[in-house]
Amino acid sequence: MNGVIDPTDSYIEQLQKYLDYYVDSGERNYDMDKYQAILDETARKAAEKAAREARKEATKNTIISYISTENNKVTV
């Protein structure tokens, strides 16, 4: 092809017809909506995981802080 596309080539013509059908039929919109739903679900799961990890870390830090405070108390 050397960088030049021959639109009369039967393969290119067939590919263009399929592309036109894909866009005009609404399949593209359906696929894009489906893709966006997958992205949204992935982002939601990542946010939930990050929140769980943050809660674990906060709990761990609270326990460490409590233990450190208890060990430094002076008893009479």
C-alpha positions in Angstrom: 0.0 0.0 0.0 3.0 2.3 0.6 0.9 4.7 2.7 -1.8 5.1 0.0 -5.3 3.5 0.5 -7.1 2.4 -2.6 -10.8 2.9 -1.8 -11.7 0.7 -4.8 -10.0 -2.3 -3.2 -12.7 -4.8 -2.4 -11.3 -5.5 1.1 -11.2 -1.7 1.9 -14.6 -1.2 0.4 -16.0 -4.1 2.5 -14.3 -2.8 5.7 -15.8 0.7 5.1 -19.3 -0.7 4.6 -19.0 -2.7 7.9 -17.7 0.4 9.7 -20.5 2.5 8.3 -23.0 -0.1 9.4 -21.4 -0.4 12.8 -21.7 3.3 13.5 -25.1 3.8 11.9 -26.8 0.8 13.5 -26.2 1.9 17.0 -24.0 -1.0 17.8 -21.2 1.4 18.5 -23.2 3.3 21.0 -24.2 0.1 22.8 -20.6 -1.1 22.9 -19.4 2.3 24.2 -22.1 2.2 26.9 -21.1 -1.3 27.8 -17.4 -0.3 27.9 -18.2 2.8 30.1 -20.2 0.5 32.5 -17.2 -1.7 32.8 -14.9 1.2 33.5 -17.4 2.6 36.1 -17.6 -0.8 37.9 -13.8 -1.1 37.9 -13.4 2.4 39.4 -16.1 1.6 42.0 -14.3 -1.6 43.1 -11.0 0.2 43.2 -12.5 3.0 45.4 -14.0 0.4 47.7 -10.7 -1.5 48.0 -8.9 1.8 48.7 -11.4 2.7 51.4 -11.0 -0.8 53.0 -7.2 -0.5 53.0 -7.5 3.0 54.5 -9.7 1.7 57.3 -7.3 -1.1 58.0 -4.4 1.3 58.2 -6.3 3.7 60.5 -7.3 0.8 62.8 -3.7 -0.4 62.9 -2.4 3.1 63.7 -5.1 3.5 66.4 -4.1 0.2 68.0 -0.4 1.0 67.9 -1.0 4.4 69.4 -3.2 2.9 72.1 -0.5 0.3 73.0 2.2 2.9 73.0 0.1 5.1 75.3 -0.7 2.2 77.6 3.0 1.2 77.9 4.0 4.8 78.8 1.5 5.2 81.6 2.9 5.4 85.1 1.1 3.3 87.7 1.2 4.0 91.4 
